[in-house]
Amino acid sequence: MASKTKRIIVVGGGIGGTMTANNLVAKLYPEILNGEIEIMMLSNSPNHVYKPANMYVAFNAYHPHELVRKQRSLLRPEIIFHVDGVESFEFKQNRVLCESGKRYDYEYLVISTGCVPAPERIEGLKEAGDHFYQTKAAQQLAQKLRTIEEGRIFITVNFPKTPNVPHQCGIAPIETTLMLDEYLRKRNVRDRVEIIYSYPTVSQLLRNCLFLQKPTCDVLPTIFDSKGIKYQRGFTLDKVDPGAKIAYSEEGKSQEFDILMATPPIRAVDAVINSGKSEAQNNEGWLPTDFETLKMYGSDNVYVMGDTVDLPVSKAGGTCHNQSPVVVENIASEIRRGYTSAIYDGKVQAIAQMGLEAGMPLWYDYKSDVQVAPPTKLGGLMRKTFNRGIYWAVARGIV
């Protein structure tokens, strides 16, 4: 790297990091052409996985290979790409240490490393629970859902311990519950399988809790009732007895199950947790992030986005789509003007899968509770179109 060249490092090859790296090239192309700026991406994998679609794998609606692309194929050619996981962040020295032993200096750093399911944080959950946030786990769940003939499927949602930080992909537990109902009906076993959806007490303290906000709180119980889906609030999962197949709550309740579909606890990746910058409870590792600029508090040249932040917004791709332009604009503005110029307003949007075919557009921001449009088959078609094609265009920075 020439002495005059400023390096921007993007850490994380998920949707947030990929679209940000590509959009940085587009925004700073004159400086890149002149050799003043270079963009580098560091990822621990040569592959890019469309993780939100793992929930379709759980219902045999996707084959796992359909969710994967080579990361290099999604990046603009100007981006220097290394498959080298970050071992530690050396913020004071403006550099990162990678698993290969190499160190890379940076002028600006973007951390978009996502989060990791951590079922081991609840006694018995790793052994007895199933989830759809990773491909292998979704395949395991798919096998159980394909073969169950009768019994009880108990659904739990587990929030991080850090106040006002939501679980991964806020609407996903509701989506999969409704997909499950339709899936079992197609298998002609729904009348012999009881579905119970539960939500923890702590969720009532979260403003962006999708089940308890008024727009969804008014409609979801009605939808669940119409489909014979039982629901229980105030069930905070405390431990699971894998042998007896019983889930116990902190409130002193219990539920038997044949399948335990659990949104697991989550945490940041090891390098982020070990950075020493997080103030999150329970060693969860979320980085302290400025609500508007998306800078990490205490570092003027480090930006955080996606699941790694400690903000009260959904940990989902629909969040990255709105955070990425802010990060890109602020870095470009700092380089060219000497100050940030863009503000993140907390906007999140998505199309929720309301059963196997219908889709429900929803959106919210820091100031507004979630707003929903009626679920329709057209909405479902829009979701399928995004899953099958538009997502990859978004990742490439085309849309």
NUVO-674786 format. One line per field, with one value per residue (C-alpha): residue in one letter; x, y, z. Coordinates in Angstrom, 3 decimals, padded with zeros to 6 digits. Layout:
// residues N
r <- [A	...]
x <- [X	...]
y <- [Y	...]
z <- [Z	...]
***
This chain:
// residues 399
r <- [M	A	S	K	T	K	R	I	I	V	V	G	G	G	I	G	G	T	M	T	A	N	N	L	V	A	K	L	Y	P	E	I	L	N	G	E	I	E	I	M	M	L	S	N	S	P	N	H	V	Y	K	P	A	N	M	Y	V	A	F	N	A	Y	H	P	H	E	L	V	R	K	Q	R	S	L	L	R	P	E	I	I	F	H	V	D	G	V	E	S	F	E	F	K	Q	N	R	V	L	C	E	S	G	K	R	Y	D	Y	E	Y	L	V	I	S	T	G	C	V	P	A	P	E	R	I	E	G	L	K	E	A	G	D	H	F	Y	Q	T	K	A	A	Q	Q	L	A	Q	K	L	R	T	I	E	E	G	R	I	F	I	T	V	N	F	P	K	T	P	N	V	P	H	Q	C	G	I	A	P	I	E	T	T	L	M	L	D	E	Y	L	R	K	R	N	V	R	D	R	V	E	I	I	Y	S	Y	P	T	V	S	Q	L	L	R	N	C	L	F	L	Q	K	P	T	C	D	V	L	P	T	I	F	D	S	K	G	I	K	Y	Q	R	G	F	T	L	D	K	V	D	P	G	A	K	I	A	Y	S	E	E	G	K	S	Q	E	F	D	I	L	M	A	T	P	P	I	R	A	V	D	A	V	I	N	S	G	K	S	E	A	Q	N	N	E	G	W	L	P	T	D	F	E	T	L	K	M	Y	G	S	D	N	V	Y	V	M	G	D	T	V	D	L	P	V	S	K	A	G	G	T	C	H	N	Q	S	P	V	V	V	E	N	I	A	S	E	I	R	R	G	Y	T	S	A	I	Y	D	G	K	V	Q	A	I	A	Q	M	G	L	E	A	G	M	P	L	W	Y	D	Y	K	S	D	V	Q	V	A	P	P	T	K	L	G	G	L	M	R	K	T	F	N	R	G	I	Y	W	A	V	A	R	G	I	V]
x <- [000.000	001.472	002.104	-000.600	-003.194	-005.858	-007.248	-010.831	-011.271	-014.681	-014.776	-017.539	-018.783	-022.496	-025.071	-024.039	-020.328	-020.770	-023.117	-021.073	-017.792	-019.385	-021.087	-017.864	-016.241	-019.077	-019.031	-015.249	-014.434	-012.481	-010.225	-009.786	-008.895	-006.254	-004.745	-005.787	-008.167	-008.302	-011.124	-010.318	-012.702	-011.778	-014.015	-013.543	-015.185	-014.800	-018.585	-021.502	-024.613	-028.052	-028.801	-032.412	-033.465	-032.366	-035.899	-037.119	-034.621	-036.441	-039.583	-037.809	-038.580	-034.911	-031.918	-028.903	-026.759	-029.314	-028.324	-024.608	-022.456	-018.704	-017.957	-015.487	-018.202	-020.325	-017.570	-016.498	-013.039	-011.550	-012.061	-009.092	-010.563	-008.831	-010.285	-008.743	-010.810	-010.033	-008.426	-008.492	-009.106	-006.221	-008.157	-005.430	-003.010	-005.664	-005.096	-006.560	-004.798	-005.958	-005.959	-003.110	-000.915	-001.016	-001.839	-003.612	-003.586	-006.609	-007.705	-011.349	-012.841	-016.353	-017.339	-020.211	-019.492	-023.045	-024.004	-023.783	-026.537	-025.595	-028.073	-025.455	-026.257	-029.490	-029.164	-030.300	-031.268	-028.360	-029.219	-033.013	-033.781	-034.002	-033.650	-033.353	-030.662	-027.915	-028.099	-027.230	-029.606	-032.372	-031.762	-032.044	-035.309	-036.599	-036.132	-038.178	-040.957	-041.102	-041.660	-043.725	-047.164	-048.549	-047.501	-046.611	-044.372	-043.426	-041.976	-039.885	-038.283	-035.158	-033.896	-030.372	-029.831	-028.710	-031.644	-033.453	-031.403	-033.720	-033.219	-032.098	-034.618	-037.546	-040.380	-038.848	-040.462	-043.888	-043.131	-042.031	-044.997	-047.429	-045.359	-045.390	-049.177	-049.575	-046.832	-048.488	-051.853	-050.309	-048.990	-052.494	-051.255	-052.143	-055.148	-052.818	-050.021	-050.479	-048.604	-047.835	-046.120	-044.552	-042.918	-040.743	-041.613	-038.561	-039.980	-042.612	-039.838	-038.798	-040.396	-039.581	-041.003	-043.082	-045.531	-046.437	-046.513	-050.076	-050.315	-049.233	-050.627	-054.076	-053.825	-051.569	-053.725	-056.659	-054.590	-053.293	-056.798	-058.160	-055.521	-055.763	-052.284	-052.036	-049.885	-048.498	-046.920	-044.599	-042.637	-038.928	-037.019	-034.796	-033.727	-034.663	-034.763	-033.765	-034.648	-038.116	-038.652	-039.866	-039.072	-039.055	-039.527	-038.095	-041.700	-042.134	-044.090	-043.343	-044.234	-043.852	-042.771	-041.962	-040.167	-038.767	-038.433	-036.385	-035.041	-031.703	-029.740	-027.230	-023.843	-021.260	-018.326	-015.256	-013.065	-015.684	-016.315	-012.577	-012.034	-012.820	-015.067	-018.448	-020.475	-023.194	-024.476	-023.768	-020.624	-022.822	-020.368	-022.547	-020.467	-021.557	-022.805	-023.883	-027.591	-027.178	-023.654	-023.186	-019.698	-018.420	-018.258	-014.675	-013.294	-013.656	-012.787	-014.657	-018.203	-020.497	-023.564	-025.901	-026.144	-023.008	-024.555	-026.203	-029.050	-032.767	-033.392	-033.945	-030.896	-031.881	-030.935	-033.634	-031.651	-028.376	-030.091	-030.720	-027.529	-025.120	-025.830	-025.288	-021.916	-020.817	-021.886	-020.263	-016.914	-016.933	-017.961	-015.191	-012.602	-013.803	-015.245	-013.760	-017.084	-020.014	-023.149	-025.619	-027.908	-029.442	-033.072	-033.508	-035.417	-036.062	-038.307	-039.118	-041.750	-042.777	-043.659	-047.178	-047.582	-046.112	-047.531	-048.637	-046.332	-046.850	-044.810	-043.754	-041.517	-040.557	-037.858	-036.596	-039.676	-042.411	-043.681	-043.941	-046.410	-047.900	-049.766	-052.262	-050.695	-051.383	-050.205	-048.727	-046.649	-045.554	-044.541	-042.486	-040.716	-039.977	-038.671	-036.349	-035.151	-034.483	-032.874	-033.064	-031.052	-027.976	-028.343	-028.557	-025.410	-023.564	-024.612	-026.732	-030.049]
y <- [000.000	003.323	005.742	008.099	005.340	005.177	001.713	001.005	-002.479	-004.149	-007.138	-009.668	-011.267	-011.234	-008.991	-005.898	-006.152	-007.199	-004.408	-001.853	-002.835	-002.690	000.625	002.117	001.376	003.093	006.109	006.533	005.425	008.585	008.213	004.473	005.154	007.653	005.279	007.423	004.826	001.035	-001.172	-004.465	-007.146	-009.774	-012.831	-016.175	-017.993	-018.050	-018.448	-016.097	-017.690	-016.091	-016.881	-015.649	-018.321	-021.095	-021.020	-022.276	-025.129	-026.152	-026.718	-028.382	-025.351	-024.674	-026.877	-025.621	-025.048	-022.485	-020.194	-020.081	-018.015	-017.575	-014.367	-013.201	-013.419	-010.901	-008.302	-005.614	-006.330	-003.248	-004.837	-006.682	-009.839	-012.085	-015.245	-014.638	-014.389	-011.556	-012.803	-009.458	-005.760	-003.479	-000.235	001.950	000.920	001.165	-002.415	-005.901	-009.166	-012.105	-015.845	-016.229	-014.039	-011.148	-007.636	-005.076	-001.340	000.769	004.370	003.381	000.137	-001.271	-004.141	-006.242	-009.621	-010.684	-012.772	-016.423	-018.699	-019.729	-022.405	-023.642	-020.585	-022.226	-025.567	-028.463	-026.316	-027.367	-031.014	-030.767	-027.676	-027.041	-023.797	-022.552	-019.862	-022.062	-024.478	-027.713	-026.889	-026.126	-029.457	-031.280	-029.503	-030.291	-033.998	-033.817	-031.761	-034.095	-037.157	-036.011	-037.662	-036.487	-034.673	-031.166	-028.565	-025.911	-022.646	-020.369	-016.993	-016.129	-012.553	-011.332	-010.243	-006.788	-004.379	-003.299	-005.561	-007.886	-011.482	-012.318	-011.463	-010.247	-011.554	-014.981	-016.917	-015.696	-016.459	-020.009	-020.655	-019.785	-021.705	-024.683	-024.599	-024.683	-027.258	-029.689	-029.123	-030.051	-033.204	-033.889	-034.232	-030.790	-032.117	-034.471	-031.961	-029.241	-025.954	-023.680	-020.312	-018.564	-015.216	-014.214	-011.660	-009.519	-008.828	-006.617	-004.125	-003.811	-001.092	-002.897	-006.227	-007.312	-009.486	-006.876	-003.682	-002.553	-003.010	-006.649	-007.346	-006.566	-008.948	-011.850	-013.410	-013.337	-015.073	-017.645	-018.312	-018.815	-021.472	-023.226	-022.103	-021.736	-018.967	-018.161	-014.914	-014.618	-017.797	-017.022	-020.225	-021.138	-024.725	-027.818	-031.457	-033.295	-036.740	-035.862	-033.353	-030.615	-026.902	-024.898	-021.130	-018.561	-017.811	-021.363	-022.785	-025.874	-027.225	-030.719	-031.050	-033.505	-030.800	-027.673	-024.919	-022.341	-018.988	-019.430	-016.871	-015.023	-013.397	-011.499	-013.340	-014.085	-011.330	-008.719	-010.098	-010.187	-006.627	-005.259	-002.550	-004.080	-003.043	-005.616	-007.868	-011.603	-011.235	-010.965	-008.649	-006.036	-002.987	000.433	002.206	005.793	005.746	008.219	008.041	004.267	004.938	002.816	004.957	005.791	005.378	008.088	005.868	002.650	001.981	-000.852	-002.258	-005.229	-007.729	-006.456	-003.205	-002.641	-000.611	-001.308	-002.311	-005.703	-007.871	-008.630	-007.990	-005.330	-003.318	-003.587	-002.298	000.998	001.202	000.540	003.770	005.767	004.126	004.574	008.222	009.068	007.537	009.303	012.565	012.312	011.676	014.509	017.047	016.164	015.411	012.988	014.032	011.125	010.049	006.616	006.980	003.388	002.369	-001.329	-002.891	-006.436	-008.662	-011.219	-014.732	-015.238	-018.914	-020.718	-018.342	-014.991	-012.070	-009.066	-005.858	-004.156	-001.265	000.871	003.265	004.804	007.001	004.771	001.415	-001.298	-000.611	-003.505	-003.975	-006.812	-010.198	-011.160	-013.651	-010.700	-009.923	-013.563	-013.322	-010.214	-012.131	-015.038	-012.640	-011.083	-014.472	-015.877	-012.915	-009.428	-010.358	-011.128	-007.842	-005.992	-007.738	-006.685	-003.071	-003.025	-002.339]
z <- [000.000	-001.064	001.779	000.506	000.083	002.760	003.451	004.455	005.897	006.000	008.350	007.687	004.474	005.238	003.599	005.588	004.867	001.232	000.196	002.156	000.505	-002.949	-002.261	-000.906	-004.262	-006.103	-003.781	-003.676	-007.220	-008.200	-005.153	-005.791	-009.440	-008.334	-005.791	-002.828	-001.354	-001.290	-000.034	001.673	002.893	005.478	005.933	007.640	004.711	000.906	000.669	001.218	002.739	002.498	006.133	006.416	003.900	006.252	007.661	004.262	004.505	007.698	005.605	002.665	000.478	-000.323	-000.965	001.006	-002.100	-003.328	-000.442	-001.268	-003.626	-003.790	-001.908	-004.534	-007.196	-005.253	-004.876	-007.270	-008.746	-007.063	-003.622	-002.128	-000.612	001.905	003.426	006.817	009.979	012.359	015.556	017.367	016.838	017.784	017.813	019.341	016.593	013.824	012.729	012.882	013.650	011.549	012.182	009.669	011.883	009.402	010.540	008.384	009.068	008.289	008.064	008.540	009.817	009.312	011.621	010.273	011.819	012.644	015.636	016.637	018.006	021.544	022.721	025.199	027.322	028.466	030.264	028.059	025.049	022.845	023.398	023.118	021.052	017.322	015.387	011.798	012.035	010.576	007.660	009.467	012.304	009.782	008.035	011.369	012.125	008.626	009.228	012.438	010.873	007.881	010.048	013.043	013.027	016.369	019.526	020.694	019.075	021.620	020.307	022.548	021.909	023.877	024.082	024.855	028.457	027.303	027.779	024.598	022.325	020.370	019.321	015.783	013.063	015.168	012.998	012.251	015.152	014.044	010.389	011.110	013.421	010.631	008.070	010.443	010.683	006.894	006.447	008.863	007.170	003.828	005.481	006.844	010.422	011.797	013.736	015.624	016.327	018.930	018.354	021.319	020.781	023.792	024.448	027.425	030.073	029.236	025.776	027.374	028.168	024.521	022.451	019.208	020.309	017.327	019.219	021.803	019.745	019.209	015.400	015.597	019.050	017.695	014.765	015.783	018.529	016.114	013.427	015.912	017.238	013.719	013.075	016.424	017.483	021.245	022.725	026.144	027.281	030.221	029.471	029.845	029.127	032.083	031.388	029.438	030.502	027.300	028.666	029.900	027.046	029.367	029.107	032.353	032.641	035.039	036.023	037.368	034.445	032.371	028.941	027.544	023.928	021.177	019.202	020.845	018.212	020.086	018.964	020.759	022.753	020.591	021.074	019.073	017.465	019.610	018.151	019.014	022.512	023.184	021.949	025.400	023.964	024.705	027.724	027.063	029.818	030.065	027.902	024.799	023.099	021.360	020.498	021.835	018.723	018.114	017.193	014.331	012.884	013.535	014.848	017.697	020.823	021.734	018.194	015.582	012.598	013.436	012.228	013.364	011.629	011.420	014.243	016.003	017.289	020.675	019.151	019.751	016.136	014.574	013.971	010.379	006.773	006.463	009.010	007.073	003.924	005.718	007.772	004.912	002.970	006.177	006.854	003.230	003.074	006.409	005.496	002.129	003.778	006.362	003.659	001.418	003.877	007.238	008.965	008.859	007.009	007.155	009.986	010.607	011.683	012.880	009.774	009.221	006.598	005.565	004.054	006.654	005.487	006.852	006.010	003.026	000.397	001.888	002.655	004.963	004.410	007.650	008.657	011.651	012.877	016.113	016.464	015.025	016.207	013.595	010.809	008.867	005.598	005.143	004.285	000.652	-001.946	-003.835	-000.759	-000.730	-004.381	-003.568	-000.804	-003.147	-005.787	-003.233	-001.989	-005.436	-007.155	-005.705	-002.611	-004.700	-006.578	-003.254	-002.016	-005.179	-004.633	-007.801	-006.033]
***
